[in-house]
Amino acid sequence: ERQSREAQRKLEEYVWGGRQPSERLRAVGGNAHGLARLDRDLVDAIAQAEPDRQRAIACWAARRACTLAGIADLDWVAPALAAAERGEELPPLFGDHDQVWQRLRSDPRAPRGTVPSLAPGGPPNMSQRHMAVPVLFALTEADPLRAALDALWAGAATFGRDDWPVLTREVWEVFPLSRTPR
């Protein structure tokens, strides 16, 4: 039983980027553990931030990813980003993920660039615009912590395997967050 508990503890530490998550992180769901494997200190700092700061990080990450992917100024994306930044609900389109994906596929103005996949062993390249859309879904999350972590995870995927550290470094620069000693 002790060996089983130890194996479970080690597995959880691996999944969560090297150390045990707080109960809040365990409960948040979404892509928190994926982001933790990229920058565990950032995940912990965001978890300790006030909800308003978490929501601001989600909005910032969404705008940054959509801008990078070249979709921020599209007439159906721009209102969603603006609404989120004002603390308002996103337009009704964003209540139906299938409609959003269809809109993306059918919009000839959306750039067609690719980025290297974050997934080890996954496809070598992914559509950057498709990687960016989940940041918009993150903005619909009621929990500001989950919104921030999911938006940053999708943002990292939008930057791709080689450039995701640019995004996490920018978060540290733009938002004064406390680093917790290990």
Backbone as a ProteinNet text record, in pm:
[ID]
protein_1_A
[PRIMARY]
ERQSREAQRKLEEYVWGGRQPSERLRAVGGNAHGLARLDRDLVDAIAQAEPDRQRAIACWAARRACTLAGIADLDWVAPALAAAERGEELPPLFGDHDQVWQRLRSDPRAPRGTVPSLAPGGPPNMSQRHMAVPVLFALTEADPLRAALDALWAGAATFGRDDWPVLTREVWEVFPLSRTPR
[TERTIARY]
82.7	0	86.7	195	285.8	350	389.4	448.2	347.2	224.6	119.3	98.1	94.6	80.2	198.2	317.9	438	436.4	395	385.6	281.7	170.3	66.5	118.6	192.8	248.8	345.7	432.2	529.1	459.7	356.3	281.1	215.9	156.4	91.3	193.4	309.9	414.1	457.6	469.1	505.8	398.6	273.5	162.2	154.2	189.4	177.1	309.8	401.8	522.8	624.5	628.2	736.6	702.5	585.3	547.2	396.4	356.1	215.5	134.7	18	-68.2	-144	-186.4	-275.6	-411.6	-496.1	-631.5	-706.7	-683	-748.7	-709.2	-580	-535.7	-589.6	-591.7	-647.2	-791.4	-865.8	-1008.8	-1041.5	-947.2	-980.2	-1017	-962.1	-994	-929.3	-980.4	-926.6	-785.5	-704.3	-567.2	-461.2	-497.2	-403.9	-277.8	-292	-172.6	-84.6	-143.1	-62.3	23.9	-36.3	39.4	142.6	108.7	202.1	328.8	315.9	436.1	522.5	464.7	543.5	606.8	529.3	580.1	502.8	549.1	479.4	475.3	582.9	582.8	474.8	454	350.7	212	187.7	57.5	31.6	131.3	114.2	91.1	163.8	148	8	-41.2	-176	-280.5	-259.3	-352.9	-361.8	-253.1	-251.2	-302.3	-317.6	-361.4	-510	-549.1	-689.5	-769.5	-897.8	-979.8	-978.2	-975.9	-970.4	-841.2	-733.1	-604	-606.5	-664.7	-676.5	-756.6	-867.3	-951.4	-875	-799.2	-719.4	-614.7	-555.7	-457.4	-525	-644.2	-717.7	-744.4	-790.9	-820.5	-693.8	-587.7	-460.9	-410.2	-413.5	-365.4	-449.8	-579.9	-667.8	-633.9	-619.4	-587	-449.5	-354.8	-217.9	-218.6	-286.8	-290.8	-366.3	-479.7	-558	-482.4	-410	-329.5	-219.4	-149.8	-43.2	-96.5	-213.3	-272.6	-337.5	-346.4	-403.7	-554.9	-619.8	-766.3	-828.7	-749.1	-802.3	-891.9	-865.4	-942.1	-1058.6	-1080.6	-1195.5	-1324.1	-1424.5	-1547.5	-1626.9	-1595.5	-1663.9	-1576.2	-1445.2	-1354.5	-1336.5	-1317.3	-1292.3	-1399.4	-1529.3	-1630.7	-1621.8	-1580.7	-1566.6	-1452.6	-1339.2	-1226.5	-1262.6	-1329	-1368.1	-1468.1	-1564.5	-1663.9	-1595.8	-1506.5	-1436	-1355.9	-1289.7	-1209.1	-1294.9	-1419.7	-1512.6	-1583	-1556.8	-1621.7	-1762.5	-1793	-1926.2	-1924.3	-2043.7	-2054.8	-2011.3	-1957	-1919.5	-2045.2	-2036.4	-2152.1	-2208.7	-2337.2	-2403.7	-2332.3	-2265.6	-2192.8	-2104.1	-2044.3	-1946.4	-2009.7	-2141.6	-2211.4	-2221.9	-2184.7	-2192.6	-2057.9	-1978.1	-1843.2	-1845.7	-1942.9	-1949.8	-1966.2	-2048.4	-2068.2	-1939.2	-1865.1	-1739	-1640.8	-1628.4	-1536	-1579.7	-1709.7	-1760.1	-1727.9	-1745.2	-1715.5	-1568.4	-1482	-1339.1	-1306.9	-1362.4	-1336.7	-1386	-1496.2	-1556.7	-1508.1	-1427.1	-1382.2	-1254.7	-1263.7	-1145.6	-1039	-1075.6	-979.4	-887.4	-922.8	-841.4	-713.5	-597.5	-470.7	-459.3	-376.4	-362.2	-226.2	-157.1	-24.8	-28.5	88.2	100.4	208	200.8	302.1	335.1	457.2	491.2	405	352.8	265.3	338.1	265.8	319.6	324.1	237.8	224	344.2	414.6	524	469.1	530.1	484.5	357.9	306.3	185.6	220	122.7	150.5	259.2	343.2	452.8	405	299.1	249.5	98.4	53.4	-88.9	-129	-254.2	-307.7	-306.2	-235.6	-224.3	-359	-440.8	-572.2	-658.2	-646.6	-721.9	-669.7	-541.1	-484.9	-531.2	-558.7	-598.3	-743.6	-832.4	-975.3	-1007.2	-943.3	-976	-950.4	-866.8	-852.5	-984.6	-1063.1	-1193.7	-1290.1	-1282.3	-1366.6	-1328.2	-1199.3	-1154.2	-1218.7	-1243.1	-1303.3	-1445.8	-1510	-1647.3	-1650.9	-1535.1	-1530.4	-1573.3	-1658.1	-1703.3	-1592.1	-1505.3	-1396	-1279.3	-1243.1	-1134.6	-1000.5	-973.8	-849.1	-846.7	-955	-959.6	-951.6	-1018.6	-1012.3	-868	-795.4	-656.5	-568.3	-578.6	-492.1	-525.1	-653.1	-692.2	-652.2	-668.5	-629.7	-479.2	-403.2	-257.8	-214.4	-279.8	-246.2	-274.5	-392.3	-425.3	-332.1	-296.7	-200.5	-65.5	-20.3	107.4	100.9	-11.7	-28.9	-28	-80.8	-81.4	60.4	141.4	282	359.8	322.7	387.7	503.8	549.5	653.2	779.9	818.6	944.9	933.6	816.9	804.4	715.8	657	569.7	638.7	772.6	833.8	820.9	805.8	785.4	658.5	552.2	425	437.5	493.3	501.4	593.8	701.4	790	714.6	634	556.6	456.4	395	300.5	372.4	490.9	568	602.6	628.1	665.2	545.1	430.6	313.5	237.4	233.4	155.9	246.9	246.5	326	264.2	331.3	285.3	393	349.9	444.7	495	625.6	684.8	690.7	645.9	645.3	774.1	842.6	961.8	923.4	1005.6	976.9	1008.7
-120	0	125.7	122.1	236.1	258.5	149.8	160.9	217.5	176.9	226.1	376.3	419.5	563	642.5	587	655.2	665.4	558.9	560.8	663.7	670.1	768.4	910.7	931.9	1064.3	1104.4	1012.5	1042.7	1070.8	993.8	1016.5	1154.9	1190	1320.4	1433.3	1416.1	1517.4	1532.1	1421.4	1427.2	1501.5	1462.8	1523.9	1673.3	1713.1	1853.4	1928.5	1887.2	1965.7	1958.9	1849.4	1828.7	1840.6	1888.2	1893	1878.4	1847.1	1824.5	1952.3	1939.3	2057.3	2086.8	2209.5	2244.7	2180.4	2175.6	2122.4	2206.2	2337	2425.2	2388.2	2362.1	2323.3	2186.3	2094.4	1961.5	1972.6	2064.7	2076.5	2162	2240.5	2338.8	2275.5	2161.3	2096	2165.9	2137.3	2198.5	2153	2245.4	2214.7	2262.7	2272.9	2322.5	2238.2	2107.2	2022	2032.9	2056.7	2076.3	2200.2	2310.5	2433.4	2416.3	2339.2	2316.3	2247.2	2160.8	2094.4	2192.6	2302.1	2403.3	2502.5	2551.1	2650.5	2638	2549.8	2522.3	2644.8	2722.1	2841.5	2940.1	2952.1	3041.5	2994.3	2865.7	2810.2	2839.8	2817.3	2844.8	2993.4	3079.5	3223.4	3269.1	3215.7	3252.6	3200.2	3081.1	3024.7	3111.4	3178.9	3264.2	3405.7	3440.8	3576	3594.3	3718.6	3753.1	3718.4	3688.2	3654.4	3760.3	3888.7	3993.4	3984.2	3953.7	3939.3	3814.4	3705.7	3583.3	3609.4	3681.6	3712.9	3802.4	3897.3	3984.7	3904.3	3806.5	3720.6	3640.9	3589.1	3514.3	3603.3	3725.4	3817.3	3854	3881.4	3917.1	3800.7	3678.6	3561.2	3537.2	3557.5	3538	3638.5	3763.9	3865.1	3837.5	3799.9	3773.8	3657.1	3549.3	3431.8	3461.5	3529	3560.9	3657	3750.8	3842.1	3766	3680.1	3601	3515.6	3456.7	3370.3	3449.2	3580.8	3664.1	3665	3629.8	3627.7	3732.8	3807.7	3902.7	4009.2	4049.2	4156.8	4108.1	3976.8	3927.2	3977.2	4006.5	4069.3	3982.6	3857.1	3771.9	3740	3765.1	3743	3871.4	3983.7	4111.4	4145.8	4128	4158.3	4066.7	3943.5	3850.8	3895	3930.5	3977.7	4104.9	4197.3	4323.7	4300.8	4213.3	4184.2	4125.8	4031.1	3969.5	4073.8	4162.8	4266.1	4365.6	4381	4468.7	4393.8	4264.8	4184.6	4142.6	4144	4107.2	3966	3911.5	3781.4	3792.7	3683.2	3680.6	3673.6	3714.4	3706.7	3564.1	3550.5	3419.6	3311.5	3349.1	3251.8	3161.9	3216.9	3143.8	3049	3044.6	2945.4	2810.6	2806.1	2682.7	2660	2571.6	2547.2	2502.7	2420.7	2373.4	2490.2	2588.5	2705.2	2786.6	2796.6	2871.4	2802.7	2670.9	2597.4	2611.2	2603.6	2618.9	2757.9	2856.9	2994.9	3008.9	2948.7	2953.9	2886.6	2768.1	2694.1	2768.7	2841	2905.2	3048.5	3102.6	3241.3	3246.3	3295.6	3298.6	3398.2	3487.1	3586.3	3530.2	3416	3357.6	3299.1	3342.4	3292.4	3140.5	3084.7	2939.5	2889.2	2964.7	2925.5	2808	2748.1	2635.1	2663.3	2588.2	2592.3	2448.9	2426.2	2292	2255.6	2136.1	2088.8	2082.1	2114.8	2099.1	1952.4	1872	1732.2	1649.4	1589.1	1500.7	1382.9	1356.5	1246.6	1277	1399.1	1437.7	1478	1529.6	1574.6	1682	1685.8	1782.8	1927.1	1955	2092.5	2095.9	2203.1	2223.8	2360.1	2371.8	2498.8	2599.8	2709.5	2808.2	2869.9	2896.2	2955.6	2858.9	2729.2	2630.4	2618.5	2639.5	2637.5	2758.5	2870	2992.9	2992.5	2928.1	2934.7	2891.7	2789.3	2753.8	2864.3	2964.5	3075.7	3148.3	3152.1	3217.4	3135.8	3003.8	2918.8	2934.9	2953.5	2973	3096.1	3197.3	3321	3300.3	3191	3165	3091.2	3051.2	2979.8	3071	3019	3096.4	3114.6	3014.4	3018.5	3096.6	3211.7	3291.8	3217.6	3131.4	3055.2	2960.2	2887.9	2797.4	2874.6	2988.6	3070.5	3110	3154.8	3197.3	3081	2969.3	2854.6	2795	2783.2	2729	2823.8	2953.7	3049.8	3046	3034.8	3028.6	2897.6	2787.5	2660.4	2668.7	2719.7	2734.5	2836.1	2939	3036.4	2973.2	2888	2818.2	2732.3	2664.5	2582.7	2670.8	2792.1	2885.5	2931.6	2948.5	2984.4	2864.6	2745.5	2624.8	2578.4	2458.9	2390.6	2474.8	2549.3	2622.5	2757.9	2818.9	2957	2977.1	2871.2	2892	2965.2	2948.8	3023.4	3175.3	3224.4	3368.2	3412	3333.7	3368.4	3367.9	3263.5	3257.1	3366.1	3395.7	3504.2	3637.9	3659.9	3783.8	3795.5	3685.2	3690.8	3739.8	3684.6	3727.3	3875.9	3925.3	4065.6	4159.7	4119.1	4205.6	4209.4	4095.7	4085.5	4062.7	4154.2	4131.5	4016.3	3904	3785.3	3744.8	3690.1	3646.8	3507.8	3492.4	3359.1	3298	3174.6	3103.8	3024.1	3037.1	2954	2806.6	2725	2580	2514.4
0	0	0	77.4	82.5	-55.6	-122.2	-255.3	-355.5	-341.6	-429.7	-409.7	-283.2	-254	-307.6	-292	-341.2	-493.6	-560.4	-706.5	-751.4	-680.9	-712.9	-693.1	-584.6	-557.8	-668.6	-710.2	-816.4	-948.9	-978	-1101	-1098.6	-986.1	-974.9	-987.1	-928.5	-941.9	-1087.2	-1157.9	-1299.8	-1379.6	-1359	-1432.1	-1403.2	-1282.6	-1242.7	-1246.7	-1328.6	-1349.4	-1238.5	-1163.7	-1068	-921.2	-888.3	-746.2	-731.7	-612.4	-582.2	-604.2	-662.6	-679.3	-550.4	-537.9	-427.3	-454.9	-354.3	-374.6	-477.3	-477.3	-574.3	-717	-739.8	-873.9	-912.6	-818	-846.6	-895.1	-834.5	-861.8	-984.2	-1034.1	-1137.2	-1271	-1302.2	-1429.7	-1547.3	-1664.6	-1785.4	-1815.4	-1862.5	-1905.1	-1807.4	-1681	-1580.3	-1574.1	-1578.3	-1567	-1691	-1808.2	-1928.4	-1916.6	-1872.1	-1852.6	-1741.5	-1638	-1527.9	-1576.6	-1675	-1728.7	-1807.1	-1854.7	-1924.3	-1827.8	-1730.4	-1635.2	-1504.3	-1419.7	-1293.5	-1203.6	-1201	-1116	-1159.5	-1288.9	-1340	-1298.8	-1307.8	-1267	-1120.2	-1035.4	-892.4	-866.9	-938	-918.3	-960.9	-1071.3	-1116.5	-1018.7	-965.8	-867.8	-742	-708.4	-588.4	-616.9	-742.2	-779.3	-749.9	-740.3	-720.5	-846.9	-831.7	-947.9	-1059.2	-1023.8	-1127.1	-1207.6	-1140.4	-1208.7	-1297.4	-1247.6	-1327.3	-1454.4	-1440.5	-1556.8	-1654.3	-1602.6	-1688.9	-1766.2	-1701.9	-1768.8	-1879.9	-1853.8	-1956.8	-2078.5	-2054.1	-2165.2	-2240.8	-2168.6	-2232	-2318	-2262.2	-2336.2	-2461.2	-2449.6	-2565.2	-2675.2	-2638.4	-2740.1	-2800.1	-2717.4	-2766.8	-2865.4	-2832.5	-2920.4	-3049.2	-3038.2	-3158.1	-3249.5	-3190.7	-3270.7	-3342.9	-3271.4	-3332.5	-3447.5	-3428.3	-3531.1	-3644.6	-3630	-3735.5	-3740.6	-3628.2	-3628.8	-3537.1	-3463.4	-3364.3	-3425.6	-3549.4	-3611.3	-3695.9	-3701.1	-3777.5	-3713.5	-3794.2	-3744.5	-3647.8	-3634	-3537.5	-3416.7	-3424.7	-3311.8	-3231.5	-3299.3	-3231.7	-3127.7	-3157.8	-3056.1	-2933.9	-2954.2	-2840.6	-2749.8	-2809	-2728.1	-2653.2	-2721.5	-2658.2	-2544.8	-2565.9	-2461.3	-2338.4	-2358.6	-2245.6	-2169.1	-2241	-2176	-2098	-2137.3	-2063.1	-1949.9	-1938.3	-1834.8	-1871.7	-2000.1	-2048.4	-2106.1	-2124.2	-2189.5	-2333.8	-2385.4	-2526.2	-2611.9	-2737.7	-2827.6	-2831.8	-2864.8	-2863.5	-2945.3	-3051.3	-3132.5	-3046.8	-2942.6	-2862.7	-2761.8	-2759.2	-2678.5	-2748.1	-2874.9	-2953.3	-3021.7	-2964.8	-3016.8	-3162.7	-3199.4	-3337.9	-3435.5	-3397.7	-3484.2	-3497.2	-3387.9	-3392.1	-3486.8	-3473.6	-3561.9	-3707.6	-3732.3	-3868.8	-3922.6	-3839.2	-3880.8	-3916.6	-3835.7	-3864	-3997.8	-4018.3	-4142.9	-4265.8	-4251	-4368	-4391.9	-4302.5	-4316.9	-4401.1	-4524.4	-4611.1	-4564.8	-4471.7	-4422.9	-4315.3	-4256.8	-4149.6	-4209.4	-4160.3	-4213.3	-4202.7	-4286.5	-4294.9	-4245.1	-4162	-4114.3	-4018.2	-3997	-3904.8	-3800.2	-3692.1	-3585.9	-3547.1	-3497.1	-3449.2	-3328.5	-3328.8	-3221.8	-3087.7	-2980.6	-2844.9	-2803.1	-2862	-2819.5	-2863.5	-2767.7	-2805.6	-2886	-2998.6	-3082.1	-3159.9	-3144.8	-3217.5	-3359.6	-3431	-3567.5	-3564.9	-3667.3	-3663.4	-3667.2	-3740.3	-3751.8	-3734.9	-3672.5	-3648.1	-3704.4	-3743	-3790.9	-3675.7	-3694.7	-3587.9	-3553.8	-3653.4	-3625.5	-3544.6	-3571.9	-3494.8	-3351.2	-3333.1	-3198.5	-3117.7	-3186.2	-3116.2	-3070.5	-3142.6	-3109.9	-2966.1	-2909.7	-2770.6	-2668.5	-2701.8	-2607.4	-2592	-2698	-2690.7	-2605.4	-2617.5	-2533	-2385.6	-2359.4	-2221	-2159	-2240.6	-2188.9	-2139	-2178.7	-2134.2	-2000.3	-1948.7	-1821	-1706.1	-1619.7	-1503.3	-1400.8	-1387	-1289.4	-1350.9	-1294.7	-1351.3	-1356.1	-1257.2	-1259	-1377.9	-1397.6	-1511.4	-1642.8	-1649.8	-1771	-1801.3	-1700.4	-1720.5	-1763.2	-1693.1	-1724.3	-1860.7	-1892.4	-2023	-2136.8	-2115	-2218.5	-2240.7	-2134.7	-2151.5	-2216.6	-2184	-2248.1	-2398.5	-2434.3	-2576.5	-2642.2	-2567.7	-2619.7	-2646.4	-2555.4	-2575.3	-2700.8	-2722.1	-2842.4	-2967.4	-2957	-3069.5	-3102.5	-3002	-3024.3	-3079	-3036.4	-3086.2	-3000.6	-3031.9	-2954.3	-2936.8	-3037.6	-3029.4	-2961.1	-2966.4	-2919.5	-2797.5	-2740	-2624.3	-2509.4	-2488.9	-2378.2	-2392.2	-2514.5	-2534.7	-2462	-2476.5	-2411.8	-2260	-2203.7	-2057.1	-2002.9	-2073.8	-2031.4	-2032.9	-2136.2	-2144.2	-2030.2	-1990.9	-1877.8	-1753	-1726.8	-1610.3	-1619.3	-1740.1	-1757.5	-1745.8	-1801.4	-1806.4	-1673.2	-1605.6	-1482.3	-1363.5	-1267	-1146.6	-1066.6	-1068.8	-996.5	-898.6	-786.1	-683.8	-714.8	-711.7	-724	-585.3	-576.6	-449.3	-436.5	-323.5	-305.7	-303.3	-362.9	-367.2	-237.2
[MASK]
++++++++++++++++++++++++++++++++++++++++++++++++++++++++++++++++++++++++++++++++++++++++++++++++++++++++++++++++++++++++++++++++++++++++++++++++++++++++++++++++++++++++++++++++++++++

